[in-house]
Amino acid sequence: MKRFVVVVLDGFGIGAMDDTKIVRPDDKESNTLKSILKDYPDIKLPNLEYLGLMNAYGKESKNMKFSQNANFGKSELMHFGADTFMGHQEIMGTLPKEPKKQPFQEKVDEVAKYLKDNNHKVEIVDRDGLRYVICDDYVTVADNLEADLGMCYNVTAPLDYISFENEYEIAKLVRDVVTVGRVIVFGGTGNNMQDLLNAEEAKEGKFIGISSAKSKSYESGYQCLHLGYGVDNTVQVPTILGNNNIDCILIGKVADIVINEKGKSISCVPTGECMKLTIEEFEKMDKGFICTNIQETDLAGHSQSSERYKEILEKADSGIGNLISLMEEDDVLVVMADHGNDPNIGHSKHTRECVPLLVYKKDWAGKNIGTRKTLSDVGATVCKYFDVQSPENGTSFI
């Protein structure tokens, strides 16, 4: 057996990065783990504790102590901001490229013209001076209101009326002419254009979009793809492993945001189900790589609920313990995060924090891998483990 598993606890940061006070002042006091421990000092996460969570954090709590034999470190974010999509691209070995923060208002005319030039029907909707695009009667192109404002655009459609494939082709045209970090194309079944229009929201007098949660897109038949700025999947871990006939399985939100053309991708949100699928795929695998994203931690942060965050961490911890019990001599496990999402910081956005790097292998003990400058060190480690070409970015810690 030769298996490498990465579990990403989405949004589970352990303290603001040094540059936060300059680049994201609202996050300068952020510390996701500290907030959870403050609200729930009795919390016990035995498996994360065993893996060295408190070692990486640098402090002990009432019920969680330093682990003598843990292999641990932490990582800074090389990508700009604090973003799940770019965080996972970075984990997979992408060298982050700085996107442009820009309200869709500044791109409406250019996007509309480009879509028209490519033989699409275009309507510009104007709401008190804030504009967005409807393409081919059913596809809205507007600001994303859930991520940092100005960093992403959403392409949204009711999929009973237009296919996801056709919506995706429109999104690719939008991607051609915009330089924000992401163009997110998604939709669901069972809703209609009126549902999308009813979900229209404006923020800060500069941004207008379709609220994802209110659009009913998630309720049935949900499909989603993220188109990133400066992302080349050919130099990422899944493509490299696929080209070398090594199994690559992506589970959870990572399945929606990382290209894995030669592997297996399983979309999933519930934490228990994500961990169950991870263990099932692990047990079937002789040689290969699994990356699982636990999204519900991030959702708890967005909800500003430390109570919900605690509950999800406890579920994830239990699943991680079950996975460790199945690991053999050559197997490796990394538990990490992609950014922070402090539930007590006073806003519902991601926070720019360092993240834990907890490494398990049966014959490793007491290794401090230090503070890594990029999440890509994980992708580089995966490639070295399988003795294949290195990704675009990162340095192995084994």
Secondary structure, DSSP 8 states (H G I E B T S, - for coil): -EEEEEEEETT---SB-TTHHHH-GGGTT--HHHHHHHH-TT---HHHHHHTHHHHHTS--SS----TT-EEEEE---SSS--HHHHHHHHTT----------GGGTHHHHHHHHHHTT--EEEEEETTEEEEEETTTEEEEE-SSSSTTSEEEEEEETTTS-HHHHHHHHHHHHHH--SSEEEEEEESS--HHHHHHTEEEETTTEEEE-TTTTTTTSSS-EEEEEETT--GGGSHHHHHHHTT-EEEEEETHHHHS--TTSEEE----HHHHHHHHHHHHHH-SEEEEEEEETHHHHHHHTT-HHHHHHHHHHHHHHHHHHHHH--TT-EEEEE-SSB--TTSSSSS-B-B-EEEEEE-TT--S-EEEEES-THHHHHHHHHHTT----SS-----
